[in-house]
């Protein structure tokens, strides 16, 4: 299972102490998931703030990208047809056909950039339909 975790420190709304929010992004049941767990060592407040399939909110993505850096998904071989890539990108992102075409162009040129979990999720989906892609991690 591919997943990443990051910590976000916030002010506790109950006591004013420092609350830690652990955010996670992972692949589960053939879907991209994220969750957030909060805890405050000062007052003991703790819980699961959210757990949802799909792309996380931007503050969660930003924390993951800051903690781990970006990953890049690139085409690594000939693509006989754009249709499988368009299908996956439209399904995963809900993009319109013109936007999915722009994403395929990015994928073929410099690659798509996101969290490692997002790029691994796309890699699995694209390879399943015969699109030759791979993920590079630790490069900008």
C-alpha positions in Angstrom: 0.0 0.0 0.0 1.3 3.4 -0.9 0.6 6.2 1.5 2.1 9.3 3.1 1.6 11.1 6.4 2.3 14.7 7.5 1.8 16.7 10.6 0.1 20.1 10.9 0.3 22.0 14.2 -2.7 24.2 15.0 -4.2 26.0 18.0 -6.6 23.8 20.0 -10.1 25.3 20.0 -10.8 23.7 23.4 -7.8 24.8 25.5 -5.7 27.1 23.3 -2.7 24.6 23.5 -1.0 23.1 20.5 -3.1 20.6 18.6 -1.5 18.2 16.2 -3.3 17.1 13.1 -1.9 14.1 11.4 -3.0 13.9 7.7 -2.7 10.8 5.7 -3.2 10.0 2.0 -3.4 6.3 0.9 -4.8 3.9 -1.7 -7.5 1.6 -0.3 -10.0 -0.6 -2.0 -8.8 0.6 -5.4 -9.5 4.2 -4.6 -7.5 7.2 -3.4 -8.3 8.1 0.3 -7.3 10.7 2.8 -8.0 11.3 6.5 -7.1 13.6 9.3 -6.6 12.7 13.0 -6.4 15.4 15.6 -5.0 15.3 19.2 -4.1 17.8 21.8 -1.6 16.8 24.5 -2.6 19.6 26.8 -6.4 18.8 27.2 -6.5 15.3 25.8 -8.9 16.1 23.0 -8.6 13.6 20.1 -10.5 12.2 17.2 -10.8 11.6 13.5 -11.6 14.9 11.8 -12.4 13.4 8.4 -12.0 10.3 6.3 -13.0 10.5 2.6 -12.3 9.0 -0.8 -10.9 11.3 -3.5 -8.5 14.2 -3.6 -7.9 15.8 -0.2 -8.3 19.5 0.6 -5.5 21.8 -0.5 -4.1 22.2 3.0 -3.7 18.5 3.3 -2.0 18.2 -0.1 0.3 21.2 0.8 1.3 19.5 4.0 2.1 16.2 2.2 4.0 18.0 -0.5 6.0 20.1 2.0 6.8 17.0 4.1 7.8 14.7 1.3 8.2 16.7 -1.9 6.5 16.1 -5.2 6.4 13.0 -7.4 6.2 13.1 -11.2 4.2 10.6 -13.4 5.7 10.3 -16.9 5.1 8.3 -20.0 7.9 5.8 -20.5 7.1 4.2 -23.8 5.0 4.6 -26.9 1.3 5.4 -26.5 -0.5 3.9 -29.4 -3.8 5.6 -28.4 -4.7 8.5 -26.1 -8.1 7.0 -25.3 -7.1 4.9 -22.3 -5.2 7.9 -20.7 -8.2 10.2 -21.4 -10.6 7.7 -19.8 -8.5 7.4 -16.6 -7.9 11.1 -16.2 -11.5 11.9 -16.7 -12.6 9.2 -14.3 -10.1 10.2 -11.6 -10.2 14.0 -11.8 -13.7 14.5 -13.2 -12.0 16.7 -15.9 -13.8 17.7 -19.1 -12.5 16.2 -22.3 -10.5 19.3 -23.3 -9.0 19.4 -19.8 -8.1 15.7 -19.9 -6.4 16.3 -23.2 -4.3 19.0 -21.6 -3.4 16.6 -18.8 -2.4 13.9 -21.3 -0.2 16.5 -23.1 1.5 17.3 -19.7 1.9 13.5 -19.0 3.6 13.1 -22.4 5.8 16.1 -22.1 7.1 16.9 -18.6 4.8 14.7 -16.6 2.1 15.2 -14.1 3.1 16.4 -10.6 1.4 15.7 -7.3 1.8 13.7 -4.1 3.5 10.3 -4.4 0.2 8.6 -3.4 -1.8 10.5 -6.2 0.8 9.7 -8.8 1.0 6.0 -7.7 -2.8 5.8 -7.9 -2.8 7.2 -11.4 0.1 4.9 -12.4 -1.9 1.8 -11.3 -5.0 2.9 -13.2 -3.1 3.9 -16.3 -1.0 0.7 -16.5 -4.1 -1.4 -16.0 -5.3 0.0 -19.4 -1.9 -0.4 -21.0 -0.5 3.1 -20.7 3.3 2.9 -20.2 3.9 5.3 -17.3 6.2 5.4 -14.3 6.6 7.5 -11.2 9.7 9.5 -10.3 10.0 10.5 -6.7 12.4 13.0 -5.1 12.7 15.2 -8.2 11.2 18.6 -8.8 
